[in-house]
């Protein structure tokens, strides 16, 4: 799995609005980022969309984004 340089992923605590925490991350974004509903990371496929793509492609491993 490719990794990027060490940086911080900032997330909001579900039960406490406005309270955030940071954790070390090595994703390929490679820079500090916010992991929330309106962040760039929220544009990824939902689990159900990924499942639909996989099923519609004849369950081809090349289209398994789950």
ZICOR-V422381 format. One record per pair of residues at least 4 apart in sequence whose C-alpha atoms are under 7 Angstrom apart, sorted by the first residue. I is the first residue (numbers start at 1). J is the second residue. D is the distance in whole Angstrom. If there is no record, write none. Layout:
# ZICOR-V422381
((I:J:D) (I:J:D))
This chain:
# ZICOR-V422381
((2:28:7) (3:26:5) (3:27:5) (3:28:5) (4:26:5) (4:27:5) (4:28:4) (4:29:7) (4:30:5) (5:26:6) (5:30:5) (6:24:7) (6:25:6) (6:26:5) (6:30:7) (7:24:6) (7:25:5) (7:26:6) (7:30:6) (7:31:6) (7:32:5) (8:22:6) (8:23:5) (8:24:5) (8:25:6) (8:32:5) (8:33:7) (9:22:5) (9:23:5) (9:24:6) (9:25:6) (9:32:6) (9:33:5) (9:34:6) (9:35:6) (10:20:7) (10:21:6) (10:22:4) (10:23:7) (10:33:6) (10:34:5) (10:35:6) (11:20:6) (11:21:6) (11:22:6) (11:34:6) (11:35:5) (11:36:6) (12:18:7) (12:19:6) (12:20:4) (12:21:6) (13:17:7) (13:19:6) (13:20:6) (26:30:7) (34:39:6) (35:39:6) (35:41:6) (36:42:7) (37:42:5) (38:42:6) (45:49:6) (45:50:6) (46:50:6) (47:51:6) (47:66:6) (48:52:6) (49:53:6) (50:54:6) (50:65:5) (50:66:5) (51:55:6) (51:66:6) (52:56:6) (53:57:6) (53:63:7) (54:58:7) (54:59:5) (54:60:7) (54:63:5) (54:64:5) (55:59:5) (57:63:7) (60:64:7))
